[in-house]
Amino acid sequence: MTCGHCEMSVREEVGEIPGVRSVEVSHESGALRVRSEQPVQDAAVLAAVAEAGYSAVRA
């Protein structure tokens, strides 16, 4: 990710996962933080990031 638009794309895709309450994304650090009402599968988050056109790894 290189800009705010990249952050927005990831935020929107991850935000569509059922139960996700908030998504924080930083193109500067490459970090993604997801807060949810219920457990969210890592695979769902990784798939959403991929749908936005990026890749991610669990830290």
Secondary structure, DSSP 8 states (H G I E B T S, - for coil): --SHHHHHHHHHHHHTSTTEEEEEE-TTT--EEEEESS---HHHHHHHHHHTT------
